[in-house]
Amino acid sequence: MKYTRLFIGIAAILVTLWVIIGEQMTAASANAVVNAPVVTLRSPIAGDLQLQNHALGARLSRNELLATINDARADTDRLNDLQLELETLDAENNRYQAAISALSRERDALAQRTETFTNARLAELEAELAEARVRRDLLESGAAQEDATALADAVAVEGSRRPGEPNTRNLALSHARERVETLQIARDALQDGVFLGDGYNDAPFSEQRRIQLDSQIADLGLARSETSARRAALERRLTRARQVQGMRSRAELRTPSSDMLYWETLQADTANVQRGDPLLRLVDCGQSIVTLSVTERVFNTLRVGQDASFRFSGQSRVYPATVGRLAGSGARTVYANLAVAPSEKHLERYDVTLLVPSLNADSELGCAIGRTGRAFFDGRPLDIFRGWFG
């Protein structure tokens, strides 16, 4: 029994020493801080700044209005030039339309004259054709036995005989038949819209003038179509210019993503800012990381992608993590766009960044910027108990 108690005591001492040494010798960080990238919002235009009432550290949702910039002195010269050009095209288009209307009225009047002339000429040809047929029928019937010369004079048409041609009955009949055929040809051609006669072409002057007007109206119509196309293109340019003018005269700053913190105001409300001036700084909680420093011995044992764990100070829950970046000593520049800057003591050690997905998944813990804890890179003797009670 005495030796049993001795062995138990020695074993307890050895276990205790193993736990103490294992806990102390485990690769761990000296400090670890929840950190996140900082987004700087800059002014897209020059103008007067008007901030919304957001308290520092306020949680922001996506597309939430943060500030507006108004420029009452925005340049409108380009917009005015395009508007003047549009009005000029409208005046040109109206001139084409007025010319087309005037020529169309003149063309309609000429078309009416052509129709009147055609009807009158057709009636005239019908009358002449009827008379010519009567003369032809008289000569063909042979009923009249008068003297040939007298008969030829009775049925001949003035100017139908050639100079020196004898005035006989047969020649008179031939001329009469020719006269009927000629009048029939002229009548049929006129019914098809072709004018045959002495002193004019295949159309009277009114018809020729109407054709000229149709050509002029068609040319004006093409010019008006071209002007309309240019106007449509100018309207698109004017619309874009108005949009650009609107963007130059007023701009809004909104939250670029969800789950962000209002971190810092860089300009006073109602201040006049220039394009590109930084106005606000936001913290993107959805990209939270853990920054820490370790000794040189521990740093040299780490590699990117290695498993690790993180625990908040005063809590027992352990969060799984992976090594995301090994910045080493003097890593001041990597903190330029992070919310929490490193201390001088931190920079004297070796910088490490951990990726902790479970922090980003938790909206409360993800925005716990500045909370501290410790990171561990090896298993520890008491991890099994931490798992039970965590």
C-alpha positions as CSV (number, residue, x, y, z in Angstrom):
1,M,0.0,0.0,0.0
2,K,2.9,2.3,0.9
3,Y,4.5,1.8,-2.6
4,T,1.1,2.1,-4.3
5,R,0.6,5.6,-2.8
6,L,4.2,6.5,-3.8
7,F,3.6,5.4,-7.4
8,I,0.3,7.3,-7.6
9,G,2.0,10.4,-6.2
10,I,4.9,10.2,-8.7
11,A,2.5,9.6,-11.6
12,A,0.4,12.6,-10.5
13,I,3.5,14.8,-10.3
14,L,4.6,13.6,-13.8
15,V,1.2,14.3,-15.3
16,T,1.1,17.7,-13.8
17,L,4.5,18.5,-15.1
18,W,3.5,17.2,-18.5
19,V,0.5,19.4,-18.6
20,I,2.3,22.4,-17.4
21,I,5.3,22.0,-19.7
22,G,3.0,21.0,-22.6
23,E,0.8,24.0,-22.1
24,Q,3.8,26.3,-21.8
25,M,5.8,24.9,-24.6
26,T,2.9,24.8,-27.1
27,A,3.5,27.2,-30.1
28,A,1.2,30.2,-29.3
29,S,1.0,33.9,-30.0
30,A,1.8,36.6,-27.5
31,N,-1.3,38.5,-28.6
32,A,-4.0,38.2,-31.2
33,V,-6.5,40.9,-32.4
34,V,-9.6,40.7,-34.4
35,N,-9.0,43.0,-37.4
36,A,-10.7,43.8,-40.7
37,P,-10.0,45.8,-43.9
38,V,-10.9,49.5,-44.0
39,V,-12.7,50.9,-47.0
40,T,-12.1,54.6,-47.8
41,L,-14.9,56.4,-49.6
42,R,-13.8,59.3,-51.8
43,S,-15.7,62.1,-53.4
44,P,-16.6,61.4,-57.1
45,I,-17.2,65.1,-57.8
46,A,-16.4,68.5,-56.3
47,G,-19.1,70.2,-54.3
48,D,-20.6,70.7,-50.9
49,L,-20.7,67.7,-48.5
50,Q,-23.8,66.7,-46.6
51,L,-23.3,63.8,-44.1
52,Q,-26.1,61.6,-42.8
53,N,-26.6,61.1,-39.1
54,H,-24.6,57.9,-38.5
55,A,-22.8,57.4,-35.2
56,L,-19.3,56.2,-35.1
57,G,-19.3,52.4,-34.9
58,A,-22.8,52.1,-36.3
59,R,-23.7,48.9,-38.1
60,L,-24.5,49.6,-41.8
61,S,-26.5,47.6,-44.3
62,R,-25.8,47.3,-48.0
63,N,-26.6,50.4,-50.2
64,E,-27.3,52.6,-47.1
65,L,-27.0,56.3,-47.8
66,L,-24.0,57.9,-46.1
67,A,-23.5,61.3,-47.7
68,T,-24.4,63.5,-50.6
69,I,-22.2,65.9,-52.6
70,N,-23.9,68.8,-54.4
71,D,-22.3,71.1,-57.0
72,A,-24.4,74.1,-57.9
73,R,-21.6,75.4,-60.1
74,A,-21.4,72.4,-62.4
75,D,-20.4,73.2,-66.0
76,T,-23.4,73.1,-68.4
77,D,-21.7,74.4,-71.6
78,R,-21.7,71.0,-73.2
79,L,-25.3,70.4,-72.4
80,N,-26.3,73.8,-73.8
81,D,-24.4,73.2,-77.0
82,L,-26.1,69.9,-77.6
83,Q,-29.5,71.6,-76.9
84,L,-28.8,74.3,-79.4
85,E,-27.7,71.7,-82.0
86,L,-31.0,69.8,-81.4
87,E,-33.1,73.0,-81.9
88,T,-31.2,73.7,-85.1
89,L,-32.0,70.3,-86.4
90,D,-35.6,70.8,-85.5
91,A,-35.7,74.0,-87.4
92,E,-34.1,72.3,-90.4
93,N,-36.6,69.5,-90.2
94,N,-39.5,71.9,-90.1
95,R,-38.2,73.7,-93.1
96,Y,-38.0,70.4,-95.0
97,Q,-41.5,69.6,-94.0
98,A,-42.9,73.0,-95.0
99,A,-41.1,72.6,-98.4
100,I,-42.6,69.1,-98.9
101,S,-46.1,70.4,-98.1
102,A,-45.8,73.3,-100.5
103,L,-44.5,71.2,-103.3
104,S,-47.1,68.5,-102.6
105,R,-49.9,71.1,-103.0
106,E,-48.4,72.3,-106.3
107,R,-48.1,68.7,-107.5
108,D,-51.7,67.9,-106.6
109,A,-52.8,71.0,-108.6
110,L,-50.7,69.9,-111.6
111,A,-52.1,66.4,-111.3
112,Q,-55.6,67.8,-111.5
113,R,-54.7,69.9,-114.6
114,T,-53.1,66.8,-116.2
115,E,-56.3,64.8,-115.5
116,T,-58.5,67.6,-117.0
117,F,-56.2,67.9,-120.1
118,T,-56.2,64.2,-120.6
119,N,-60.0,63.9,-120.4
120,A,-60.4,66.8,-122.8
121,R,-57.8,65.5,-125.2
122,L,-59.4,62.0,-125.1
123,A,-62.8,63.5,-125.9
124,E,-61.2,65.5,-128.8
125,L,-59.6,62.3,-130.2
126,E,-62.9,60.4,-129.9
127,A,-64.7,63.1,-131.9
128,E,-62.0,63.2,-134.6
129,L,-61.9,59.4,-134.8
130,A,-65.7,59.3,-135.3
131,E,-65.5,61.8,-138.1
132,A,-62.6,60.0,-139.7
133,R,-64.5,56.7,-139.6
134,V,-67.5,58.4,-141.4
135,R,-65.2,59.6,-144.1
136,R,-63.6,56.2,-144.5
137,D,-67.0,54.5,-144.7
138,L,-68.2,56.9,-147.4
139,L,-65.2,56.1,-149.5
140,E,-65.4,52.4,-148.9
141,S,-69.2,52.1,-149.6
142,G,-68.9,53.3,-153.2
143,A,-72.4,54.8,-153.0
144,A,-71.2,58.2,-154.1
145,Q,-70.4,58.5,-157.9
146,E,-69.5,62.1,-158.0
147,D,-66.4,63.4,-159.8
148,A,-63.2,62.0,-158.2
149,T,-61.8,65.3,-157.7
150,A,-64.9,66.6,-155.9
151,L,-65.1,63.5,-153.8
152,A,-61.5,63.6,-152.8
153,D,-61.9,67.2,-151.8
154,A,-64.9,66.2,-149.7
155,V,-63.2,63.5,-147.7
156,A,-59.5,64.6,-147.7
157,V,-58.0,66.0,-144.6
158,E,-56.1,69.2,-144.9
159,G,-52.4,68.4,-145.2
160,S,-52.9,64.7,-145.8
161,R,-51.8,64.8,-149.4
162,R,-48.2,65.1,-150.3
163,P,-47.1,68.0,-152.6
164,G,-47.9,67.1,-156.3
165,E,-49.9,64.1,-155.4
166,P,-52.8,63.4,-157.7
167,N,-56.2,63.9,-156.1
168,T,-57.9,60.5,-156.8
169,R,-60.6,58.5,-155.1
170,N,-58.2,55.6,-154.2
171,L,-55.7,58.0,-152.6
172,A,-58.4,59.7,-150.7
173,L,-59.6,56.3,-149.3
174,S,-56.0,55.4,-148.3
175,H,-55.7,58.7,-146.5
176,A,-58.9,58.2,-144.7
177,R,-57.9,54.8,-143.5
178,E,-54.6,56.1,-142.4
179,R,-56.3,58.9,-140.5
180,V,-58.5,56.4,-138.6
181,E,-55.6,54.2,-137.7
182,T,-53.5,57.2,-136.5
183,L,-56.4,58.5,-134.3
184,Q,-56.9,55.1,-132.9
185,I,-53.2,54.8,-132.0
186,A,-53.3,58.2,-130.3
187,R,-56.5,57.4,-128.4
188,D,-55.1,54.0,-127.1
189,A,-51.8,55.6,-126.1
190,L,-53.6,58.4,-124.3
191,Q,-55.7,55.8,-122.4
192,D,-52.3,54.3,-121.3
193,G,-51.1,57.7,-120.1
194,V,-48.9,58.5,-123.2
195,F,-49.6,61.7,-125.1
196,L,-49.1,61.6,-128.9
197,G,-49.4,64.8,-130.9
198,D,-47.5,67.6,-132.5
199,G,-45.8,70.2,-130.4
200,Y,-45.2,68.2,-127.2
201,N,-43.6,65.1,-125.9
202,D,-45.2,62.0,-124.4
203,A,-46.6,64.2,-121.6
204,P,-48.0,67.7,-121.4
205,F,-46.1,70.4,-119.5
206,S,-48.2,70.0,-116.3
207,E,-47.4,66.3,-116.3
208,Q,-43.7,66.9,-116.8
209,R,-43.7,69.5,-114.1
210,R,-45.5,67.1,-111.7
211,I,-42.8,64.5,-112.3
212,Q,-40.1,67.1,-111.5
213,L,-41.9,67.9,-108.3
214,D,-42.2,64.3,-107.3
215,S,-38.4,64.0,-107.7
216,Q,-37.9,67.1,-105.6
217,I,-40.3,65.9,-102.9
218,A,-38.5,62.5,-102.8
219,D,-35.1,64.3,-102.3
220,L,-36.6,66.5,-99.6
221,G,-38.0,63.3,-97.9
222,L,-34.6,61.7,-97.9
223,A,-33.0,64.9,-96.5
224,R,-35.8,64.9,-93.8
225,S,-35.1,61.3,-93.0
226,E,-31.4,62.0,-92.6
227,T,-32.2,64.9,-90.3
228,S,-34.5,62.7,-88.3
229,A,-31.8,60.1,-87.9
230,R,-29.3,62.8,-86.8
231,R,-31.8,64.1,-84.4
232,A,-32.4,60.7,-82.8
233,A,-28.6,60.3,-82.4
234,L,-28.4,63.8,-80.9
235,E,-31.2,63.0,-78.5
236,R,-29.2,59.9,-77.3
237,R,-26.1,62.1,-76.9
238,L,-28.2,64.7,-75.0
239,T,-29.6,62.0,-72.7
240,R,-26.2,60.8,-71.9
241,A,-25.0,64.4,-71.4
242,R,-27.9,65.0,-69.0
243,Q,-26.9,61.9,-67.0
244,V,-23.3,63.0,-66.9
245,Q,-24.5,66.5,-65.9
246,G,-26.6,64.9,-63.1
247,M,-23.7,62.9,-61.9
248,R,-21.4,65.9,-62.0
249,S,-23.9,68.1,-60.1
250,R,-24.9,65.6,-57.4
251,A,-23.4,62.4,-56.1
252,E,-24.4,59.9,-53.4
253,L,-22.1,57.8,-51.2
254,R,-23.6,54.5,-50.2
255,T,-22.4,51.4,-48.3
256,P,-20.7,49.2,-50.9
257,S,-21.5,45.9,-49.1
258,S,-23.5,44.6,-46.2
259,D,-22.3,44.1,-42.6
260,M,-20.0,47.2,-42.3
261,L,-19.1,49.5,-39.5
262,Y,-19.1,53.4,-39.7
263,W,-15.4,53.8,-38.7
264,E,-14.2,57.3,-39.3
265,T,-15.3,60.7,-40.6
266,L,-12.6,62.5,-42.6
267,Q,-14.4,65.7,-43.6
268,A,-16.7,68.0,-41.7
269,D,-20.4,68.3,-42.7
270,T,-21.2,71.1,-45.2
271,A,-17.5,71.3,-46.2
272,N,-16.6,71.9,-49.8
273,V,-14.6,69.0,-51.1
274,Q,-12.8,68.3,-54.3
275,R,-13.0,65.3,-56.5
276,G,-11.0,62.4,-55.1
277,D,-10.9,63.8,-51.5
278,P,-11.3,61.0,-48.8
279,L,-14.6,61.5,-46.9
280,L,-15.4,58.4,-44.9
281,R,-13.8,55.2,-43.7
282,L,-15.8,52.0,-43.2
283,V,-14.8,48.6,-41.8
284,D,-15.8,45.5,-43.8
285,C,-16.8,43.1,-41.1
286,G,-17.4,40.4,-43.7
287,Q,-13.6,40.1,-44.3
288,S,-12.5,39.8,-40.6
289,I,-9.1,38.3,-39.9
290,V,-7.0,37.8,-36.8
291,T,-3.6,39.5,-36.7
292,L,-1.0,38.4,-34.2
293,S,2.8,38.2,-33.5
294,V,4.9,35.3,-32.5
295,T,8.5,34.7,-31.6
296,E,11.1,33.9,-34.3
297,R,11.3,30.2,-33.2
298,V,7.5,29.8,-33.6
299,F,7.4,31.8,-36.8
300,N,10.0,29.6,-38.5
301,T,7.8,26.5,-37.8
302,L,4.7,28.0,-39.6
303,R,3.6,27.7,-43.1
304,V,0.7,29.3,-45.1
305,G,-2.4,27.0,-44.9
306,Q,-1.3,25.4,-41.6
307,D,-4.1,24.6,-39.1
308,A,-4.3,26.8,-36.1
309,S,-6.9,27.8,-33.4
310,F,-8.0,31.1,-31.9
311,R,-9.6,31.8,-28.5
312,F,-10.9,35.1,-27.1
313,S,-9.4,36.2,-23.8
314,G,-11.6,35.2,-20.9
315,Q,-13.5,32.6,-23.0
316,S,-13.0,28.9,-23.4
317,R,-14.4,28.4,-26.9
318,V,-11.8,27.6,-29.5
319,Y,-12.3,28.7,-33.2
320,P,-10.5,26.7,-35.9
321,A,-8.3,28.8,-38.2
322,T,-5.7,28.6,-40.8
323,V,-2.5,30.6,-41.4
324,G,-3.3,33.0,-44.2
325,R,-0.2,35.3,-44.3
326,L,3.3,35.3,-42.8
327,A,4.5,38.9,-43.0
328,G,7.5,38.5,-40.7
329,S,9.2,41.3,-38.8
330,G,8.6,45.0,-39.3
331,A,5.3,44.4,-41.1
332,R,4.0,47.9,-40.7
333,T,2.9,48.5,-44.3
334,V,0.5,45.5,-44.3
335,Y,-1.6,47.3,-41.7
336,A,-2.1,50.5,-43.8
337,N,-5.6,49.4,-44.8
338,L,-6.6,47.6,-41.6
339,A,-8.7,48.9,-38.8
340,V,-6.3,48.1,-35.9
341,A,-2.7,49.3,-36.3
342,P,0.1,47.3,-34.7
343,S,1.9,48.4,-31.6
344,E,5.6,49.0,-31.5
345,K,6.1,45.8,-29.5
346,H,4.1,43.9,-32.0
347,L,6.4,45.1,-34.8
348,E,9.4,43.9,-32.9
349,R,8.1,40.3,-33.2
350,Y,7.0,38.4,-36.3
351,D,3.6,39.1,-37.8
352,V,1.1,36.3,-38.7
353,T,-2.4,36.6,-40.1
354,L,-5.1,33.9,-39.4
355,L,-8.2,33.2,-41.4
356,V,-11.1,32.3,-39.1
357,P,-14.2,31.4,-41.2
358,S,-16.4,31.0,-38.1
359,L,-15.9,34.6,-37.2
360,N,-17.1,35.9,-40.6
361,A,-20.1,33.5,-40.3
362,D,-21.1,35.1,-37.0
363,S,-22.3,38.7,-37.6
364,E,-21.6,39.7,-34.0
365,L,-18.1,38.2,-33.7
366,G,-17.2,39.3,-37.2
367,C,-17.6,42.9,-36.1
368,A,-15.8,42.5,-32.8
369,I,-12.9,44.6,-34.1
370,G,-10.2,45.1,-31.6
371,R,-11.1,42.2,-29.3
372,T,-8.0,40.2,-28.2
373,G,-7.2,36.6,-27.6
374,R,-4.5,34.1,-28.3
375,A,-3.7,31.8,-31.2
376,F,-2.3,28.3,-31.0
377,F,-0.6,26.3,-33.6
378,D,0.0,22.9,-31.8
379,G,-2.2,20.5,-29.8
380,R,-2.2,21.0,-26.1
381,P,-2.7,18.5,-23.3
382,L,-5.9,20.1,-22.0
383,D,-7.6,20.5,-25.4
384,I,-9.8,17.4,-24.8
385,F,-11.1,19.1,-21.6
386,R,-11.6,22.4,-23.4
387,G,-13.6,20.6,-26.0
388,W,-15.9,19.2,-23.3
389,F,-16.4,22.5,-21.5
390,G,-16.2,24.7,-24.6
